Amino acid sequence: MAIFINRFKKIFQSIAGRERSVSIALAGKWTFYFIAIGLIAGLGSIIFHYLCQLGIHYFMDFMAGYRPPLPVGEHHPLSPTTTPFNRWILLFLPAFGGILSGWLVYSFAPEAEGHGTDAAIDSYHRKGGFIRGRVPIIKTIASAITLTTGGSGGREGPIAQIGAGFGSFLATKLKLSDRERRIMMAAGVGAGVGSIFRAPLAGALFAAEVLYRDPDLEPEVIIPAGISSVVAYCVFCLVFGWGSLFDSPSFKFCNPLELGPYIVLALVLVGMGIFYIKSFYSIISFFKTLNIPNHIKPAIGGLCTGIIGFFLPQTLAFGYGFAQKAIYNELTIPFLLFLAVGKILTTSFSIGSGGSGGVFGPSIVIGGAVGGVVGKIFNQIMPGIVTQPGAFVIVGMAGFFTAVSNTPISTIIFVSEMTNSYHLLLPSLLVCSVSYLAAQKWTIYEKQVKSKIDSPAHAGDFFVDILQTIKVKDLMHLVKKVNLIPQDMPFLDFKEFFSKTKQHYFPVTDQNERLVGIFSSTDIREVLFSQEIEQLVVMQDIATPDIIVATASEDLNSVLRKFTIKNIDSLPVVKDDDHGILVGMLNRREVIAFYNEQVQKIKNKAKKNR
């Protein structure tokens, strides 16, 4: 006996060891995939960043003599030229970039137009995470042209599509499922955004949060995006140096009375955010109505951008340097106000006309400028309470993007990582919460869905989730009493009973009326047409003792699986503590009808809440 037990232990340990080995191998394989996505996204960030720096040098500096300031975390790779500033070249330069990028996009990859993050969101929900292989390449080149010739936009859209495109490409080549492709694509989004803005934690959270309008995260995305984002960040910083994009003084929140001005800031940010979204999509709608070739539209948008830039050159290109100056409290209220309004218009014309670029970068500049205006005004009104207007710039960055994107959690982390300032988390949390609640109806990402219920990617999950929330006890009004058949009933007596009933399933009981078997109307056919044996048969001979039952505590997901195992249409419902006591029979058709009613109620409730 001892030998047998020892042998059994060895077999069990061997099996457990194999399972652990398989689990470790599987984890290692997926980790390798996410590291590969991070490496490609990091390299893509490096290439795109170099293209942007070279474009700014040769287009903005060499041709127009315009040299916008840079944030502390960035440096020019080439020495500035001596070209004098020329507003007239600056007027037409965005149109030149628009026609180049427009031809490139609409000739080779029309889906690369606009801000790339929205395309990645749409791919996640509606296309199984699939992105054409050429899209990241076209997006990179077209965005670099748009942004470095004066077009107003951000880097996160192009780099998000680079990372997402490689994640999708890798999953497709490995013949993975749609779910796995979606996860790898989202990991690429997090890696790209986290690296280009030097905010790896925020990048991972952003990829999981930006998919929905409701305060929800995609949990299966966070860890993969976290691995890819850390790798991409390290690759990028090995080339461009470590540290944050912006620098900030050691701001500290230490006066609760300052929360009042911060609430005012949140409301102002919401108003500006709605203006931004309305302007952006109004211009998109306007350009869609124009009956001209698509590749010409970005040139017209570029010309409109150039006209604004002629008078307000600070609204062109990225504008991160002006946000840096605002943090240092080096800009005046009129300058900041024109920067915010002008940046909204130039971004709307540059991207809304079909140009290529992101919307996160401009949002950071706009939000910082609005925060600077509010901070400076309150500093003049109540200097004893608002002592650091630059702190409002940082909080404004977070609050504004929250208002336009419905991503409060990742945005707070984004701004903290980008500015290397974690002392303003409390006012940032307040402003982002108020901004989110007040602006929840609007979003700059029109491909966002409200929640997982509304996502085609989770249609099957939703089906299972609803079934698992409904118990058999909720359907007891549908459980029907049926006639019980004694196990010793002769078949001839049952034959007479069968001719008078509409019942199709017949529970068989012993002398104590305990359930011992069951049979259906199809099970009696052999005996029904065999008169030579029908006098010898009792109902116990026909019934099957292997009874599939349901209990009141079971959920409908489990019940429906039991219906499909044997392809049966009715299940006996028994007591939880005694499976020999029959409560009644539950029909498959009525279970499905009840589920459909519950789904419709949830949909109607969701419509009322919108």
CORCORZI-V818453 format. One record per residue. N is the residue number from 1. PHI is phi in degrees with one decimal (* if undefined). PSI is psi as a letter, one per 40 degrees, with the letter a starting at -180 (* if undefined). OMEGA is omega as a letter, one per 40 degrees, with the letter a starting at -180 (none if undefined). Layout:
# CORCORZI-V818453
N,PHI,PSI,OMEGA  N,PHI,PSI,OMEGA
This chain:
# CORCORZI-V818453
1,*,d,i  2,-63.1,d,i  3,-63.1,d,i  4,-62.7,d,a  5,-64.3,d,a  6,-63.1,d,i  7,-65.4,d,i  8,-62.3,d,i  9,-60.4,d,a  10,-64.3,d,i  11,-62.8,d,a  12,-62.9,d,i  13,-64.1,d,i  14,-65.1,d,i  15,-64.4,d,i  16,-61.3,d,i  17,-63.5,d,i  18,-64.9,d,i  19,-62.2,d,i  20,-63.5,d,i  21,-63.9,d,i  22,-63.8,d,i  23,-63.4,d,i  24,-65.2,d,i  25,-63.8,d,i  26,-65.1,d,i  27,-62.3,d,i  28,-63.8,d,i  29,-62.8,d,a  30,-68.6,d,i  31,-61.2,d,i  32,-61.0,d,i  33,-59.9,d,a  34,-70.3,d,i  35,-65.9,d,i  36,-61.6,d,i  37,-61.7,d,i  38,-62.5,d,i  39,-62.8,d,a  40,-66.7,d,i  41,-63.4,d,i  42,-63.9,d,i  43,-65.4,d,i  44,-62.2,d,i  45,-62.8,d,i  46,-63.3,d,a  47,-61.6,d,a  48,-64.2,d,a  49,-65.1,d,i  50,-62.9,d,i  51,-60.2,d,i  52,-65.7,d,i  53,-65.9,d,i  54,-67.4,d,i  55,-63.4,d,i  56,-60.3,d,a  57,-65.6,d,a  58,-83.3,d,a  59,-86.8,c,a  60,-73.6,d,a  61,-82.7,d,a  62,-66.0,d,a  63,-85.7,d,a  64,-108.6,e,a  65,69.2,f,a  66,-100.5,h,a  67,-126.2,g,a  68,-64.9,i,i  69,-67.7,i,i  70,-112.2,i,i  71,-68.9,i,a  72,-60.2,d,a  73,-79.8,e,a  74,-125.1,i,a  75,-141.8,i,i  76,-70.8,h,i  77,-76.1,d,a  78,-121.6,i,i  79,-68.6,i,i  80,-61.0,i,i  81,-82.7,i,i  82,-106.0,e,a  83,-62.4,h,i  84,-70.6,i,a  85,-64.6,h,a  86,-131.8,h,a  87,-66.1,d,a  88,-69.2,d,i  89,-67.3,d,i  90,-64.4,d,i  91,-66.6,d,a  92,-98.8,e,a  93,-61.5,d,i  94,-62.3,d,i  95,-67.9,d,i  96,-61.4,d,i  97,-64.7,d,a  98,-64.6,d,a  99,-71.6,d,i  100,-66.5,d,a  101,-67.7,d,i  102,-63.0,d,i  103,-61.7,d,a  104,-63.6,d,a  105,-66.8,d,a  106,-76.9,e,i  107,-87.2,d,a  108,-120.2,d,a  109,-155.6,g,a  110,-57.3,d,a  111,-71.3,e,i  112,-86.2,e,i  113,-70.9,i,i  114,70.8,a,a  115,-94.3,h,a  116,-64.2,d,a  117,-61.8,d,i  118,-63.3,d,i  119,-64.4,d,i  120,-67.8,d,i  121,-62.2,d,i  122,-62.7,d,i  123,-63.4,d,a  124,-63.5,d,a  125,-79.9,d,a  126,-121.2,e,a  127,-124.4,e,i  128,64.3,f,i  129,77.5,e,a  130,-87.0,h,i  131,-133.5,h,i  132,-61.1,i,a  133,-59.8,d,a  134,-78.9,e,a  135,-58.8,d,a  136,-59.8,d,a  137,-66.4,d,i  138,-63.9,d,a  139,-62.0,d,a  140,-61.0,d,a  141,-67.7,d,a  142,-63.4,d,a  143,-67.9,d,i  144,-60.5,d,i  145,-67.0,d,a  146,-58.9,d,a  147,-77.3,d,a  148,-91.6,e,i  149,-99.6,e,i  150,111.0,e,i  151,-61.6,i,a  152,-91.9,h,i  153,-174.2,i,a  154,-117.3,i,a  155,-89.8,e,a  156,-68.4,d,a  157,-63.0,d,i  158,-61.3,d,a  159,-71.0,d,i  160,-64.0,d,i  161,-72.7,d,i  162,-64.0,d,i  163,-64.0,d,a  164,-64.4,d,a  165,-62.8,d,i  166,-70.7,d,i  167,-59.1,d,i  168,-65.7,d,i  169,-61.3,d,a  170,-63.8,d,i  171,-64.1,d,i  172,-67.0,d,i  173,-63.7,d,i  174,-84.5,e,i  175,57.4,f,i  176,-83.2,i,a  177,-72.8,i,i  178,-60.0,d,i  179,-61.4,d,a  180,-67.7,d,i  181,-66.0,d,i  182,-61.2,d,a  183,-63.4,d,a  184,-68.1,d,i  185,-65.5,d,i  186,-65.1,d,i  187,-61.0,d,i  188,-65.3,d,i  189,-61.3,d,a  190,-60.8,d,a  191,-65.4,d,a  192,-64.4,d,a  193,-66.8,d,a  194,-64.1,d,a  195,-79.9,d,a  196,-68.1,d,i  197,-104.7,e,i  198,53.8,f,a  199,-140.8,g,a  200,-64.9,d,i  201,-64.4,d,a  202,-64.2,d,i  203,-59.8,d,i  204,-64.5,d,i  205,-67.7,d,i  206,-61.3,d,a  207,-61.6,d,a  208,-86.0,d,a  209,-98.2,d,a  210,-70.4,e,a  211,-72.1,d,a  212,-129.5,i,i  213,-80.5,d,i  214,-70.3,i,i  215,-70.9,g,a  216,-136.2,i,i  217,-121.3,i,i  218,-91.0,g,a  219,-62.7,d,a  220,-73.0,e,a  221,-94.0,d,a  222,-60.3,d,a  223,-64.6,d,i  224,-56.7,d,i  225,-65.7,d,i  226,-63.6,d,i  227,-62.5,d,a  228,-63.8,d,a  229,-66.7,d,i  230,-63.3,d,i  231,-63.6,d,a  232,-62.3,d,i  233,-59.7,d,a  234,-64.2,d,i  235,-61.4,d,a  236,-63.9,d,a  237,-72.1,d,i  238,-62.1,d,a  239,-94.4,d,a  240,-104.3,e,i  241,92.4,i,a  242,-88.1,i,i  243,116.1,i,a  244,-90.6,i,i  245,-67.2,d,i  246,-109.4,i,i  247,-115.3,i,i  248,-143.3,i,i  249,-61.8,i,a  250,-79.7,g,i  251,-66.4,i,i  252,-140.4,h,i  253,-93.6,h,a  254,-142.0,e,a  255,-131.6,h,a  256,-58.5,d,i  257,-63.6,d,i  258,-70.6,e,i  259,-64.3,d,i  260,-59.2,d,i  261,-58.2,d,i  262,-67.2,d,i  263,-65.6,d,i  264,-59.2,d,i  265,-57.0,d,a  266,-59.4,d,a  267,-67.6,d,i  268,-64.8,d,i  269,-63.0,d,i  270,-62.4,d,i  271,-59.6,d,i  272,-67.4,d,i  273,-64.4,d,i  274,-64.2,d,i  275,-60.8,d,i  276,-61.2,d,a  277,-65.0,d,i  278,-62.4,d,i  279,-62.6,d,a  280,-59.6,d,a  281,-81.6,d,i  282,-67.1,d,i  283,-69.1,d,i  284,-59.4,d,i  285,-63.3,d,i  286,-62.2,d,a  287,-69.7,d,i  288,-69.1,d,a  289,-81.0,e,a  290,-71.5,h,a  291,-90.1,g,i  292,-135.1,i,i  293,-55.9,i,a  294,-59.3,d,a  295,-73.1,e,i  296,-84.2,d,a  297,-59.3,d,i  298,-61.9,d,i  299,-69.1,d,i  300,-66.5,d,i  301,-61.2,d,i  302,-64.7,d,i  303,-65.1,d,i  304,-61.6,d,i  305,-61.8,d,i  306,-63.6,d,i  307,-63.1,d,i  308,-65.5,d,a  309,-66.0,d,i  310,-59.4,d,i  311,-94.4,d,a  312,-128.8,g,a  313,-61.0,d,i  314,-66.1,e,a  315,-88.6,e,a  316,-90.4,i,i  317,56.9,b,a  318,-83.3,d,i  319,83.6,e,a  320,-64.2,d,i  321,-63.7,d,i  322,-72.0,d,i  323,-63.2,d,i  324,-63.7,d,i  325,-63.8,d,i  326,-64.8,d,i  327,-61.1,d,i  328,-80.3,e,i  329,62.6,f,a  330,-105.2,e,a  331,-116.4,i,a  332,-85.1,i,i  333,-61.2,d,i  334,-59.7,d,i  335,-60.5,d,a  336,-65.7,d,a  337,-66.0,d,i  338,-65.4,d,i  339,-62.1,d,a  340,-64.9,d,a  341,-67.2,d,a  342,-63.9,d,a  343,-66.6,d,i  344,-60.5,d,a  345,-71.6,d,a  346,-66.3,d,i  347,-67.0,d,i  348,-62.8,d,i  349,-72.7,d,a  350,-67.1,d,a  351,-90.7,d,a  352,-66.2,d,i  353,-82.7,e,a  354,113.5,e,i  355,-66.7,i,a  356,-115.6,h,i  357,170.3,i,a  358,-96.8,i,a  359,-113.6,e,i  360,-70.9,d,a  361,-56.2,d,i  362,-59.8,d,i  363,-63.2,d,i  364,-63.5,d,a  365,-68.3,d,a  366,-62.4,d,a  367,-62.3,d,i  368,-65.2,d,i  369,-65.8,d,i  370,-63.4,d,i  371,-60.8,d,i  372,-64.0,d,i  373,-62.8,d,a  374,-63.1,d,a  375,-62.8,d,a  376,-67.8,d,i  377,-64.0,d,i  378,-69.6,d,i  379,-66.5,d,i  380,-78.6,d,a  381,-77.7,d,a  382,-134.4,g,a  383,-63.5,d,i  384,-76.2,e,a  385,-102.2,d,i  386,-96.2,g,a  387,-98.2,e,a  388,-130.4,g,i  389,-59.0,d,i  390,-62.5,d,i  391,-64.3,d,i  392,-67.4,d,i  393,-63.9,d,a  394,-65.5,d,i  395,-65.6,d,i  396,-62.9,d,i  397,-56.3,d,a  398,-67.6,d,a  399,-65.6,d,a  400,-68.6,d,a  401,-68.0,d,i  402,-60.8,d,a  403,-63.3,d,a  404,-97.9,e,a  405,-124.7,e,a  406,59.9,f,i  407,-128.9,g,a  408,-66.6,d,a  409,-68.0,d,a  410,-66.4,d,a  411,-66.6,d,i  412,-58.7,d,i  413,-68.1,d,i  414,-53.2,d,a  415,-66.1,d,i  416,-63.5,d,i  417,-72.2,d,a  418,-68.3,d,a  419,-104.3,e,a  420,54.6,f,a  421,-132.1,h,i  422,-107.4,e,a  423,-85.0,e,a  424,-108.9,f,a  425,-62.9,d,a  426,-65.8,d,i  427,-65.2,d,i  428,-63.7,d,i  429,-63.6,d,i  430,-64.1,d,a  431,-64.8,d,a  432,-66.6,d,i  433,-65.4,d,i  434,-64.9,d,i  435,-61.6,d,a  436,-63.8,d,a  437,-64.8,d,a  438,-78.4,d,a  439,-115.9,f,a  440,-63.7,d,a  441,-73.3,e,a  442,-114.3,i,i  443,-156.5,i,i  444,-79.2,e,i  445,-102.6,g,a  446,-69.5,e,i  447,-85.2,e,i  448,-60.3,i,i  449,-107.2,i,a  450,-65.2,d,a  451,-157.7,a,a  452,-62.3,d,i  453,-58.7,d,a  454,-90.1,e,a  455,-91.5,h,i  456,-57.7,d,a  457,-66.5,d,a  458,-115.5,f,a  459,-59.8,d,i  460,-66.8,d,i  461,-62.5,d,a  462,-62.0,d,i  463,-57.6,d,a  464,-66.8,d,a  465,-58.8,d,a  466,-64.4,d,i  467,-61.3,d,a  468,-74.6,e,i  469,-86.7,e,a  470,-101.4,h,i  471,-102.8,i,i  472,-60.0,d,i  473,-62.1,d,i  474,-74.9,e,a  475,-113.4,e,a  476,-60.7,d,i  477,-69.7,e,i  478,-96.8,e,i  479,-77.1,h,a  480,-102.4,i,i  481,-72.7,h,a  482,-132.5,i,i  483,-74.0,h,i  484,-93.1,i,a  485,-108.7,h,i  486,-63.3,i,a  487,-65.9,d,a  488,-96.8,e,i  489,-65.8,h,i  490,-65.7,i,a  491,-63.2,d,i  492,-63.3,d,i  493,-67.7,d,i  494,-65.5,d,a  495,-59.6,d,i  496,-67.6,d,i  497,-64.8,d,a  498,-64.5,d,a  499,-69.2,e,a  500,-111.7,e,a  501,-115.5,i,i  502,-103.0,e,a  503,-69.5,i,a  504,-112.6,d,i  505,-119.9,h,a  506,-128.1,h,i  507,-70.8,h,a  508,-108.6,h,a  509,-124.7,i,i  510,-87.7,a,a  511,-64.9,e,i  512,-95.6,e,a  513,59.2,f,i  514,-99.7,h,a  515,-67.1,h,a  516,-125.4,e,a  517,-175.0,i,i  518,-157.7,i,i  519,-147.7,i,a  520,-114.0,i,a  521,-63.3,d,i  522,-75.6,d,a  523,-73.2,e,a  524,-96.0,e,a  525,-62.2,d,a  526,-59.5,d,a  527,-75.1,d,a  528,-60.6,d,a  529,-106.9,e,i  530,-125.0,g,a  531,-64.4,d,a  532,-70.2,e,a  533,-114.1,e,a  534,-64.1,d,i  535,-77.9,e,a  536,-96.0,e,a  537,-90.6,h,i  538,-112.6,i,a  539,-68.7,d,i  540,-64.0,d,a  541,-70.8,d,a  542,-89.8,d,a  543,-66.8,i,i  544,-93.0,h,i  545,-79.5,e,i  546,-83.9,g,a  547,-93.4,h,i  548,-93.4,h,a  549,-120.0,i,i  550,-123.8,i,i  551,-120.3,i,a  552,-63.4,d,a  553,-87.1,e,a  554,-75.1,i,i  555,-92.8,i,a  556,-68.8,d,i  557,-61.6,d,i  558,-66.9,d,a  559,-64.3,d,a  560,-64.5,d,i  561,-62.0,d,i  562,-66.8,d,i  563,-59.8,d,a  564,-83.6,d,a  565,-57.8,d,a  566,-107.5,e,a  567,54.8,f,a  568,-107.1,i,a  569,-106.3,e,a  570,-150.6,i,a  571,-121.8,h,i  572,-73.8,h,i  573,-99.0,h,a  574,-119.6,i,i  575,-71.4,i,a  576,-59.9,d,a  577,-92.1,e,i  578,-154.4,h,a  579,-74.9,e,i  580,-88.4,e,a  581,-100.8,h,a  582,-83.8,h,i  583,-92.1,d,a  584,167.4,a,a  585,-113.9,i,a  586,-115.9,h,a  587,-90.7,i,a  588,-60.5,d,a  589,-62.7,d,a  590,-72.3,d,i  591,-63.8,d,a  592,-65.1,d,i  593,-63.7,d,i  594,-63.7,d,i  595,-60.4,d,a  596,-60.5,d,i  597,-63.1,d,a  598,-65.3,d,i  599,-61.9,d,a  600,-65.0,d,i  601,-62.7,d,a  602,-65.5,d,i  603,-64.4,d,i  604,-63.7,d,i  605,-66.0,d,i  606,-64.2,d,i  607,-65.1,d,i  608,-66.1,d,a  609,-79.2,e,a  610,-81.9,*,none
